Amino acid sequence: MTIDVEDYFQVSAFAPHIARAEWDTRECRVERNIDTILEMLDQHQTKATFFTLGWVAERYPQLVRDIVAQGHELASHGYAHQRASDQTPDTFLEDVRVAKNMLEDLSGQAVIGYRAPSFSIGKSNLWAYDTLLEAGYRYSSSVYPIAHDHYGMPDSPRFSYEVRPGLIEIPITTVRLFERNFPSSGGGYFRLLPYPVSRWLIRRVNSRDQQAGMFYFHPWEIDPGQPRIAGISAKTRFRHYVNIAHTQARLKRLLTDFSWGRVDDLFLKHDHCQTSHT
């Protein structure tokens, strides 16, 4: 179970409408949403991994300390929510190093995991894995092996694999149907699909593939009261807001129907990765 710790105004799809320079002027709601998530996880006796933006951690250090104090894994989402594919190797290295150092200083714990904003590691920037190794990370969860207009590498392995010696990639989980990968584990798809469909998809991965699922969501996805962003396209509006009022209830069902854990506990303590150096 993973949470990408970012606020509603930091979503990549909103970037044309909200400049990074405006972020400090926006109403921040991430603290209250993380408090709600931590309470929900505690009620279901579930530990999770929080891929946290350095920008958020810098402004809300108590949020970071609360995550760690409750036994969850703290991981990196970079500092400024910039797509890895939009950066040079040098700027990417600076971003992931700053975020890692900041999170470690605030938590007093090693940060070994990274998730690229918008799953933005793909065929055009596989050098990012070398950079992550250089920065001291041990795993990445930056690939969604589906076809999508904003991200995706559909021909990449569906389950965890060693992408460099000492570094594994743990993709977001998909279901293989009709010789195609279908999303099954979080984000807008979880909000769009009826909950029984999502449950069936995850169970199929557990039973048919004999694999653990990598699920993700964002704090803003449980916050129907968030400010609406003006001027966005109908497609962006639908993707961001669809069924947002029902997400928390669905997550509670998900936490009841399946057993979940931290990424480092479930994937790094077992030698079940494929080998695929590119």
Secondary structure as UniProt FT lines:
FT   STRAND          2..5
FT   HELIX           8..10
FT   HELIX           12..14
FT   TURN            15..17
FT   HELIX           20..25
FT   HELIX           30..43
FT   TURN            44..45
FT   STRAND          49..52
FT   HELIX           54..59
FT   HELIX           61..69
FT   TURN            70..71
FT   STRAND          73..76
FT   HELIX           84..86
FT   HELIX           89..107
FT   STRAND          113..114
FT   HELIX           117..119
FT   HELIX           123..125
FT   HELIX           127..135
FT   STRAND          139..140
FT   TURN            154..155
FT   STRAND          161..164
FT   TURN            165..166
FT   STRAND          167..169
FT   STRAND          174..177
FT   TURN            178..179
FT   STRAND          180..183
FT   HELIX           188..192
FT   HELIX           195..204
FT   HELIX           205..209
FT   STRAND          216..217
FT   HELIX           219..222
FT   TURN            224..225
FT   TURN            230..231
FT   HELIX           234..241
FT   TURN            242..243
FT   HELIX           244..246
FT   HELIX           247..257
FT   HELIX           263..267
FT   STRAND          274..275
//
